[in-house]
Amino acid sequence: MVDKLYEIGAVKFGDFTWVSGTQAPYYVDLRIVPSFPDAFSELISALSNLVKSIPNYENCILAGVPTAGISFATAVARELSLPMIYVRKQEKDHGTQKMIEGVLEAGQEVIIIEDLVSKGGSILKTVETLRGSGATVSHAVATLDHGVGGKQNLEEKQIQLHTITTTIDLASQLNKSGKLPDSQLKTVKEFVNDRD
C-alpha cells in the first residue's frame, strides 16, 4: 500500500508548506487516490479492515470528515454495507440549514473516517457537532497519523484513533524499498520527533 501511494504521487518528499503554515519535509495528498482505482480499492479495503476491528461496528454509522474523508467514508460504507453521514464545514444558509447530512438519531454510535491526522482538529470539530446532536463517538479511522500530536488530542476527548500507518513507518518502509534515501528518512524522523 505505501509503495503504491508513493508511486501515484500521493506521498512526496522535499520542502512543503502545510495549510497550518508549518514547513515540512514531506507532503501527503490522499485526495488524489480515488483517481487511481487500484490504489483506491486497496486503501478502502485497509480502512474497512480497521473499521471491522472496532467492537460492534456493525451497528455504527460512518461519518466522513470533509472533504477527503467523505469519499473514503462513502466507499467504506458501501464495502461494509453500513449507513453513512457527513458533517458540513459550515451550516447551509438555504434549504434545511443543517450541519449533518444524512440520517442520524440521538444515541447512535458513529465512527469517524478521515484521510489523515495531524493535530486532529478536523476530527474534533466533526465530533463536537455529532455529540452536540446526541451521537456517541469513540473511534476515528484514518489512513495516516502524522505523529505530531493528533492521537493524543483525540484521546483527551475519549476518541481512539485507528490508522493504517504513521509518517515514520511510511518513510521507513519507503527507505527499505529504496525509494527514500537515508538522509531524507532522518529528516522526516527529526521533523516528527520535534513536534510530538
N, C-alpha and C positions, 0 to 999 in steps of 0.2 A: 504494500500500500504506500509506504513512504517513498520508495523509488518512483512509483507511478505519479505521485503528487509532484515530485521534483521534475520528472520528465515532461509533464504537461505545463510546467511553468507556474504552478500554484505555490511553490516554495522557491524563494530567491535569496541569494546572499550578496552582500555589498553594503552600501550606505543608503539607508532609507529613513524617512521621517514618518512616524505613525500619526494617526489622526489626533492623538493626545499631544503631539509636538515632540515626543521622545525620539531621539536619534538612535537608530537600531542597526545592527549588522546583518539583519535578515528581515524578510517580509513574507508573510503567508497570506495568500489571497484565495480562499476557498470558494469565493463566488463564481470562479471560472469552472469549477469541477462539473457542474451539470452540462457544460458544453462538450464534455468527453464522456460518452455513455458508459464505457468500460470502467473508467475511474469512478464515475458516479455510482455505478452499480456496486462496486467493491466497497466504497465508502458507506453507502446505505446499508449494506449487509453488516459491516462492522458496527455501525451505530445501532442497528436493530439488535445485534447480539448484546450490546451494552444495555439497551432498554430491557431485554429479556432477563438480564441478571438482577434486575430490581424486583424485590418481592411484590407480588400482587399487581404486576404491571398490566395484566390482562384487564383489570378493572379501572385503569387510568385513562386520562385524556392526555394527548401530546399537545404542547404549546410551542410553536415556533417563535423565536425571537427575531424581530425584523432586522435586516432584511434577509441575510443569507440563511438564517435559521429556519425561515418559512419553507424554502424549497426542500431542505433536509427533512424537516418535520413532516411535510406532505408525503414525501417518498417513504419515510419510515412508517408513517400511519398506514399507508397503502400496503406496505410489506407485511405489517403485523395485524392488519385489519382492526386498527384502533381509531377512535374518533380524534379529531384534531381541531384546534382553535389557534388563533394568534392574537397578540395584543398590539394594537397600533402604537406608533411612537407618540402620536398626539390624537386627541379626540377629534372626530369628524365634526365639521361645522354645518353639516347638512344631513338629510335623512334622519336616521335614528340617533345620531350623535353619540355612538357608543365607542368605547375603547377596545372591547373584546369582540372579535369577530368569530362567530360560531356559537354553538350551544354549550353553555356551562351552567351547572346548577350548584347552589351553595353546598359545601361539604364534599364535593368531588375532588379526588386526588389527581393532580396534574404533574406530569413530568416535562420539564423544560428541555427543548432541543435548541442548541446553539452551534455555530460553526467553530468558533474558537474563543478562548477565555484569556484575557489579560488581567485586569483588575476585577472583573465580574460585574461591572456597572450596568451593562445592558440586561443581564440576567436579573440582577437585584431590582431594577426598575420594573421588569416584567412580573417578578414575584410580588412586588408591592401591590401592583394593580390586581393580580389574581387573588391574593389574600384579602385585599380590600373588597373583593366581590364574593368572599366566602369560600374560596377554594383552599384546599390543603396542598402545599408544595414542599416536598422534602428532597427531591432529586433533580439534578440537571445533568444532561448528557451533551458532550461536545467532542469534536474531532481532536482538538489540540488545546492543551493548557500551556500557556507561555511560561508558567512557573514564576510569575512576578507578583504574586500576592492574591490572585483571584480565588484560588481554592480556599485560602484562609478567610478571605472576606465572605465567601459563601457559607463556610462553616459557622461563622459568627451569627449568621441568620438561620441556622439549622438546615442548611441545604448541602447535601452530599454531592460532590462533583464526580462524574464518571467520564473519563476521556480515553480515546484510543491511544494517544501518545502525548508526550511533552516535548517542548522545544529541544531540550538537551538530548532526549532519547532519539528524536528525529535527526538531529545533527550528527549524533554518534553513529546512527545506522547509515547515513549518507557517507560519513567518513569511512566506515568499514567497507562500503561498496565502492570506494574510490571516487566518489562524486564530490566530496568536500575535503579540501586539504587540511592537514593538522592545524595549520595556523588559523584558518577560519573557524574550525571547531573550538579552538582555545578562545578565540574572540567571542564566540557565541556563549560559551560557558561562563566567561568572565562577565559578560553583559547580564545574563540571567542571575548569576550569583550575587552581583552587585545590587540587584533590585528585589531579591527575595527577602 
